[in-house]
Amino acid sequence: MGGALTVARRELAGYFATPVAYVFIVIFLIMSGALTFTLGNFFDRGTADLQPFFGFVPWLFLFLVPALTMRLWAEERRLGTIELLLTLPITQWQAVLGKFLAAWVFCGIALALTFPLVLTVNYLGNPDNGVIATGYAGCLLVAGTYLAVGAAISALTKNQVIAFVLAVAVCFLFAAAGSPVVTEFLSTRLPALAEIARGISITDRLSGFSRGVVTLRDIVFFASFIGFWLFANAVAVDHRKAD
Amino acid sequence: MSALIEIDRLTKRFGSFTAVDDVSFTVARGEVLGFLGPNGAGKSTTMKMLAGFVTPSSGTARICGEDVVDRPVAAKRHLGYLPEGAPTYPEMTVAGFLAFAAHIRGFRGSEAEDRIAHAMRLTTLEGVRLQPIETLSKGFKRRVGLAQALLHDPPVLVLDEPTDGLDPNQKHEVRRLISQMAPSKAIVISTHILEEVSAICSRAIIIARGRILADSTPAELASRGPSLDAVFRALTLPQEAA
């Protein structure tokens, strides 16, 4: 675990040593704020909560998180530092976990910086802050799932554009699987798949969190989803590291 | 003398191409082994397998008795490795990069600081300690990679072209450093510079097309022909034509 944390600390410092961190955070804050106040009808809804915000964040992450993960392994290959990293006395699993943790903490920082929204609803009314807390937890878990997917795909290819496009596509698959369009289509044509599609849907799982309902099932879902993709990441690194 | 590096029938195939073909040798403490061969001969692949980066197709290697395939982390603890091209993280400062290397090797607090300071002194990096690595010249970058490999004072050093891209003075410095560390370590260096082998290596292995063609002292190799250059050509050219 110590090795993973050392890798994570280096990675996180790396984000802030380059413009990556600032561009990501600024764009995320502008977009999430703008969408919440315009499309989300923040003021006209007449309720003091952050439902519109929690509705938009997963879709923002769908594009921003793959932009973060596309360079995760591809950059190490390009610079040749993957050879340095994997010949240090740590396991590949620690390197994979360290990189994931750094990116996750970074997404957590970006989410935490939306705190003015929380202050605003508390100033305007009496929101249920418990629901807001679970909503944030849900967003963080969604970021984690997208990160795990994107990191694994980044380990498969040297090309950052391919890594980005594939990660967006795969994340979109899991995000859209539970949407009414998909489930209605599937339940009329392929009823067997409709249940599976709902089962793997990330947005379905998230809806509970944004209403303040956290079930063990949802937590197990997110944990096993992230775990599976991290495992895939470790396998991909092992097979493709020297290519 | 105990062998710190044992390479045991190491083979690496990429598809139908055999990059390293049944290579075996050992290196004892006090030896500086020069690894010579034309480009694409399998030098780097052999070193990458020894460092645990490339998984062998068959055979194995041991560092201080630890198998690089079965016990990779234990083996890597005893190893200082400079990969080809000396890759480093460009956005980090020299001090930050070495602190990362120290932490990942388990050094903390004042011990980490002492080791970083010592490694920087050995490679004369003190003057640029707070500069981002991307702003440094090629020679400095190479020395940062070297400092990282020396930081934990490992019994085994594997250096892939340690003097490539250095100016003559820096080359001399690095050679002096290697000679100075030689008695307490087993060192493998790969190089294209034959005079370097005569200058610092106690033993030379010539490899081409994945096979060992000669394993002797530089002096003995040189005495086989008019010069070490001529012997190298005579040994490796027929191989390349075949």
HADDOCK unambig.tbl for C-alpha pairs under 7 A between the chains (distance, minus, plus):
assign (segid A and resid 3 and name CA) (segid B and resid 104 and name CA) 5.67 0.50 0.50
assign (segid A and resid 6 and name CA) (segid B and resid 103 and name CA) 6.72 0.50 0.50
assign (segid A and resid 6 and name CA) (segid B and resid 104 and name CA) 6.13 0.50 0.50
assign (segid A and resid 10 and name CA) (segid B and resid 100 and name CA) 6.91 0.50 0.50
assign (segid A and resid 14 and name CA) (segid B and resid 91 and name CA) 6.84 0.50 0.50
assign (segid A and resid 17 and name CA) (segid B and resid 91 and name CA) 6.35 0.50 0.50
assign (segid A and resid 79 and name CA) (segid B and resid 87 and name CA) 6.38 0.50 0.50
assign (segid A and resid 80 and name CA) (segid B and resid 87 and name CA) 5.47 0.50 0.50
assign (segid A and resid 81 and name CA) (segid B and resid 87 and name CA) 5.14 0.50 0.50
assign (segid A and resid 81 and name CA) (segid B and resid 88 and name CA) 5.86 0.50 0.50
assign (segid A and resid 81 and name CA) (segid B and resid 89 and name CA) 6.84 0.50 0.50
assign (segid A and resid 83 and name CA) (segid B and resid 53 and name CA) 6.40 0.50 0.50
assign (segid A and resid 83 and name CA) (segid B and resid 83 and name CA) 6.81 0.50 0.50
assign (segid A and resid 84 and name CA) (segid B and resid 83 and name CA) 6.75 0.50 0.50
assign (segid A and resid 84 and name CA) (segid B and resid 87 and name CA) 6.92 0.50 0.50
assign (segid A and resid 86 and name CA) (segid B and resid 53 and name CA) 6.35 0.50 0.50
assign (segid A and resid 87 and name CA) (segid B and resid 51 and name CA) 6.04 0.50 0.50
assign (segid A and resid 87 and name CA) (segid B and resid 52 and name CA) 6.18 0.50 0.50
assign (segid A and resid 87 and name CA) (segid B and resid 53 and name CA) 6.01 0.50 0.50
assign (segid A and resid 87 and name CA) (segid B and resid 76 and name CA) 6.48 0.50 0.50
assign (segid A and resid 88 and name CA) (segid B and resid 76 and name CA) 6.23 0.50 0.50
assign (segid A and resid 89 and name CA) (segid B and resid 73 and name CA) 4.68 0.50 0.50
assign (segid A and resid 89 and name CA) (segid B and resid 76 and name CA) 4.98 0.50 0.50
assign (segid A and resid 89 and name CA) (segid B and resid 77 and name CA) 5.40 0.50 0.50
assign (segid A and resid 89 and name CA) (segid B and resid 105 and name CA) 6.66 0.50 0.50
assign (segid A and resid 90 and name CA) (segid B and resid 73 and name CA) 5.84 0.50 0.50
assign (segid A and resid 91 and name CA) (segid B and resid 73 and name CA) 6.52 0.50 0.50
assign (segid A and resid 242 and name CA) (segid B and resid 54 and name CA) 6.16 0.50 0.50
